[in-house]
């Protein structure tokens, strides 16, 4: 009987740890992120279907060489093209703004949401 009690306690403990981990992950993903800005080049734009809706992802290479993909709105994705360079504004994994270089360089007048 004691073995079954320990087994039950172990299963309940693991379930509680799983729920806590899930709550912490969701809470962290919903936490407001500070908006960051960096010079980058667009590597590509892709659209994927998720639960009947489309998500737009834009891949960037930052000036330090590291790459990152950011979730964009459809209107943002429509005006961003592979090879463009400029200043990207983002919070977490969400694109908040893109200011491409125009002729003489970047003229960043962006104010994030």
Residue, then its C-alpha position, 0 to 999 in steps of 0.5 A: x500500500x505504501x508503494x502505491x501512495x508514493x507512486x501517487x504522490x510522485x504523479x501528482x507532484x509531476x503534474x503540479x510541476x507541469x502546470x506551474x511550468x506552463x503558467x510561467x511560460x504563458x506569463x512570460x510570453x504575455x509580459x510586456x517587453x521593452x522595445x529594442x531597435x537595431x540595424x538589420x538586413x531582411x533575409x526573407x519573409x514567409x507566411x504560414x497557416x496556423x489554425x486557419x489563419x496566416x502568420x507572417x514571419x520576417x527573418x533579419x540578420x543584425x549587424x552583429x551577425x546574429x539572426x532572428x525571426x519576428x512575427x509581423x502583421x500582414x501590412x508590415x509583411x507586405x512592405x518588407x522585402x528580402x535584401x532591404x537594410x534598415x532599422x528594425x524595432x521589436x519587442x520579444x518576438x514581435x515586430x513593432x516597426x521597420x524603417x528601410x534605408x532610403x537613398x542616403x541612409x536611414x531616416x528613423x522617425x518611428x514611434x512604436x505602438 
